[in-house]
Amino acid sequence: MSNEDKLIALIDIVYAAVLDITLWPMVLAKLADATGTMQTIIATMDRRMNHFDSISRRTIAELDASYKNHWAFHNPLWAKSATLPAGAVYSLDSLMPRQDFAKTPIFNEWWKPAEYSLAMLGANLQSEDRVFSVLCAVNAPANDVLTNEQIHAFTVAARHLARAVRIHRQLWMLGHKQVTAMQRFEDLSEGAILVDADANVLYLNPVAQTMLDTSNGIVLEGSCLASLGGNDTLQRLIASCARATGPLRGPLGGSFEVRRGPHRVPLRLTVTPLRSKDLAVEISWLGLRTPVALVTIADPEISRRRFVQDLHDRFGLTAAEAGLAAEIAKGDGRDAAARRRGISVTTARAQLSSIFEKTGTHRQAELVHLLLKLSDKSNLEKRDS
C-alpha cells in the first residue's frame, strides 16, 4: 500500500471514530502506519480539574501510570506547546533545543525508558476553557531525524483529527443538552447541577450559579462541588452514584441538610443517580467526562420569598402582612409567628385583622387552610412552568 493510500485509509477511519469511540485505537495504529512512527498518542490536560489522561498505540503499563500521575505535570513541553493555537503543528526541536531537553528529569527518568527518540511531532487539537488536547507521534530509538514525508503525512492527518475532535465534542455536548432538557434545568426553581464521579461540575442552572456566586451553603473547591463546613457527605453520595452504571450495590444518592449559620434555614441537597441511556459516553482522554449524578438544592428561604410575593400579588398584602401570613401558615399560632417576625403580639393582632379582611377569611384555622392551599398550588405551578 502506498503512503497516499495509507493516508486515505487513516482519514476514513478518523471520521468513522467520531461515531464509534471503539475505533480510536485503530486510528492511532493507522496514524503510526501512515507517518512511519513508532508511537502515536492523543492526550488531554484539563487544568480545571488538574487531570491528565491519554490514549496511545503502544502502552507500557508502569510507564503509562507514572506519566499520568506525575510526569505529565512535570513535562516542560506541555507549557511550551500550550501557548500555540489549535491546529498548530510543531516538533520537539521547535519547542526547545534537544540538548536542553536531554538534561531534563523527564527525559532521563521516563522518555529514555519508554524508548522514545528525539524525533517527535505534535499538533494542538483543541485549547478551550483550560482544556488542552494534543496529538503526538514519535520515532523509534536511534531514529532521530524526521523526514519530509513524515511531516507531510502528520500535518495532513492532524488537520483531519482536529476536525474530528471538534465534531466529537459537539456531539458529546449535544448529548448533555438533551439530558439537561429532560431535567428542564433552566426552568427549575431549585438549584440543579450535573456532576461526574469526582464531584466536578459539568453543568448547572442559573439558580445554582447564583448560590455558588454567593457562597450560599455550597461552594466550588477547584472545579469540585462541596458543601460549607467541610462535611464530606456530598462527595460520598455523589461517589455512590457512579455505581449506577454497573452492578447496583448499596444505596445510591440520598438527601441531607447544609447549615448556613445562625438565623438561616438550612439548604436541602438531594443527590440522584443518572441512568439515562442518552448520556454521552465519557472520553477522559479528550477531557469529556460523564455526569453520574444530579444534585438539586432546595432553599426554603427562596420558596418563602416567592410565597410572600404571591400573597402580595393575590391579595394586596403589605410586605409586613405577607411576612406574617407566611409565618401563620406554619400552623403554630399567632404568638409563635409574632416571635419569629420579631414583632409584638399587639402588632401581630392588628396585621392579622387586616390579613383576614384582604383574604376574606375570619379565623386563623380558615386562613391557614387557605395559605396551605395557595402554597401547594404555587409549588405545583413552579414545577409545571
C-alpha positions, -999 to +999 in steps of 0.1 A: +000+000+000+014+034-010+019+062+015-010+081-001-033+050+003-023+047+039-032+083+045-066+079+028-073+048+049-064+068+080-087+097+072-116+073+065-112+057+100-108+091+117-143+102+107-157+067+115-143+070+150-164+102+156-195+079+158-178+049+172-153+055+200-140+019+199-123+028+167-099+053+182-071+027+190-073+018+153-070+055+143-037+056+163-024+024+147-031+037+112-016+071+121+016+053+131+015+034+098+009+064+077+036+085+094+061+057+098+064+064+135+067+040+165+043+057+189+012+078+184-008+095+213-038+117+219-036+133+253-056+159+272-046+181+301-076+195+320-063+224+341-098+230+356-096+196+373-058+192+373-063+160+355-044+143+327-054+113+305-043+098+272-047+070+247-018+056+228-009+030+202+019+014+223+014+012+261+038+000+289+015-001+319+041+011+345+054+039+324+019+049+314+007+051+350+038+072+361+033+097+333-004+102+340+002+105+378+034+125+378+054+133+346+025+149+327+026+177+353+065+180+351+069+179+313+083+213+301+070+205+266+034+209+278+039+245+290+056+255+257+031+238+233+001+252+253+009+287+240+004+276+204-030+279+187-053+249+180-042+233+147-005+243+151+020+215+142+054+215+159+084+193+166+103+188+198+131+210+183+107+239+178+097+238+214+132+236+230+168+226+220+174+189+221+204+193+243+183+211+269+155+186+268+181+158+272+191+173+305+156+172+320+145+147+346+116+135+324+139+127+295+163+106+317+138+090+340+108+085+316+115+093+280+145+071+275+130+041+294+099+045+271+123+041+242+113+074+225+136+091+201+140+129+200+122+129+166+087+139+178+059+157+161+029+173+179-003+191+170-027+210+192-062+195+186-081+218+210-075+245+235-106+259+252-118+266+288-084+254+302-088+220+284-058+213+261-056+183+238-026+173+217-017+147+191+019+133+192+039+109+170+074+097+180+100+078+160+117+046+173+150+048+192+181+058+172+158+073+145+162+110+155+155+125+121+121+134+108+116+130+070+097+154+048+073+125+041+066+120+078+060+157+084+036+159+054+016+128+065+014+140+101+003+175+091-025+162+068-036+137+095-036+163+123-059+186+103-085+159+100-080+147+136-086+182+149-118+185+129-129+150+141-122+160+177-143+192+173-172+172+159-169+146+186-170+174+213-201+190+196-219+156+195-210+150+232-222+184+243-254+178+223-259+146+244-256+167+276-280+193+263-306+165+258-301+154+294-305+189+307-336+194+286-351+163+300-344+176+335-358+210+325-328+226+342-333+262+331-369+264+344-363+247+377-370+269+408-343+249+426-306+248+420-296+219+397-261+207+390-247+178+369-215+163+384-192+135+375-180+108+399-154+131+414-180+159+420-166+180+392-193+204+380-203+197+343-234+218+341-255+240+363-287+261+360-289+298+368-303+292+403-274+270+412-249+295+397-263+323+420-260+300+450-223+294+441-216+330+434-229+340+468-213+310+487-249+302+498-241+269+516-224+253+486-190+262+470-165+251+444-132+238+455-113+240+423-139+225+399-154+202+426-188+208+443-186+209+481-208+220+510-197+245+535-183+232+568-161+205+554-187+178+556-179+150+531-215+138+528-220+154+494-189+137+479-198+103+494-233+105+479-220+115+445-194+088+445-222+062+453-240+073+421-210+061+400-221+026+408-253+031+390-235+023+357-225-011+369-239-037+394-260-019+420-246-024+454-259-005+484-279+028+483-273+053+456-275+090+463-296+105+491-305+138+508-290+158+536-291+194+550-264+220+549-265+245+577-257+281+569-252+297+603-275+314+629-309+326+618-306+309+584-328+280+572-306+250+561-304+241+524-317+207+514-294+188+490-306+158+471-282+136+451-299+114+424-280+089+402-283+094+364-290+062+344-303+078+312-294+058+280-289+092+263-259+102+284-228+109+263-200+083+268-171+096+289-139+101+269-115+113+295-085+115+271-104+142+253-115+159+285-151+147+281-165+134+314-198+117+320-223+130+346-232+104+372-255+124+394-280+153+395-276+174+426-306+196+434-305+223+461-337+234+477-336+267+495-366+272+518-358+309+520-363+314+483-396+295+484-407+317+513-398+348+494-418+336+464-448+328+486-447+362+502-446+378+468-476+357+457-496+368+487-488+404+479-498+399+443-530+380+450-544+399+479-526+432+481-510+424+514-482+447+526-447+433+530-452+431+568-486+414+564-474+389+538-444+381+560-467+374+590-491+354+568-462+332+557-454+325+594-490+319+603-491+292+575-467+271+597-497+265+619-483+271+654-503+302+661-502+339+661-479+344+691-452+320+677-455+337+643-450+371+660-419+359+678-403+347+646-412+380+630-397+400+659-430+420+665-453+424+695-485+404+698-504+437+696-488+445+662-494+409+650-531+412+661-535+444+641-518+429+610-538+397+612-570+416+613-560+433+580-550+400+566-584+385+574-602+414+556-580+412+525-581+374+521-618+371+530-612+348+560-624+351+596-604+327+617-568+316+619-577+280+610-595+292+579-566+314+570-540+286+575-562+263+552-562+290+525-525+297+528-515+260+526-538+255+496-521+285+479-486+273+488-493+239+473-507+255+441-478+278+438-453+249+441-472+229+415-472+259+391-435+263+396-428+226+388-451+227+357-439+261+343 
